[in-house]
């Protein structure tokens, strides 16, 4: 991959560290959920990590949904 940009590559390829914004990973049957903990010990789903396409269509794992840790 070639990127032609005036922006330094350190900025383009830098990634925010997990601990900077409190992301946690919860394993489940279909893969991993990337979540952040709320004040009342619940979790907000940020991202789904799964190879099963049906998982992305399941409304239980919709990003933004508030869940209990299972």
C-alpha positions in Angstrom: 0.0 0.0 0.0 1.3 3.4 -0.9 0.0 6.5 0.7 0.8 9.9 -0.8 0.1 12.5 1.9 1.6 15.5 3.6 0.5 14.1 6.9 3.3 12.3 8.8 3.0 8.5 8.8 3.1 8.5 12.6 -0.2 10.4 12.7 -1.8 8.2 10.0 -0.8 4.9 11.6 -1.1 5.9 15.2 -3.8 4.0 17.1 -5.5 5.0 20.3 -4.5 2.6 23.1 -7.2 0.5 24.7 -6.5 1.8 28.2 -6.9 5.5 27.0 -10.6 5.2 26.8 -11.4 2.2 28.9 -12.3 -0.4 26.3 -12.7 -4.0 27.6 -13.3 -7.2 25.6 -16.0 -9.7 26.6 -15.9 -13.1 24.9 -19.2 -14.6 23.8 -20.3 -17.5 21.6 -19.8 -15.7 18.3 -16.5 -13.9 19.1 -15.6 -10.8 21.1 -17.5 -7.6 22.1 -15.5 -4.4 22.6 -17.3 -2.6 25.4 -16.9 0.3 27.8 -18.1 0.2 31.4 -20.8 2.7 32.6 -21.1 4.1 36.1 -23.8 1.5 37.1 -21.7 -1.6 36.3 -23.3 -2.1 32.9 -21.5 -2.1 29.5 -22.1 -0.3 26.3 -21.2 -2.2 23.1 -18.7 -0.3 20.9 -17.7 -3.0 18.4 -18.2 -6.6 17.4 -15.2 -8.8 16.6 -16.6 -12.0 14.9 -16.1 -14.0 11.8 -19.8 -15.1 11.8 -21.8 -12.7 9.7 -25.1 -13.6 11.6 -23.6 -12.0 14.7 -23.6 -8.6 13.0 -27.3 -9.0 12.2 -28.3 -10.0 15.8 -30.0 -7.1 17.6 -28.6 -8.3 20.9 -25.1 -7.3 19.9 -26.0 -3.9 18.2 -23.3 -1.2 18.9 -24.7 1.3 21.4 -26.7 -1.3 23.3 -26.3 -1.4 27.1 -25.8 -4.9 28.5 -24.9 -6.7 31.7 -21.7 -8.8 31.7 -22.7 -12.4 30.9 
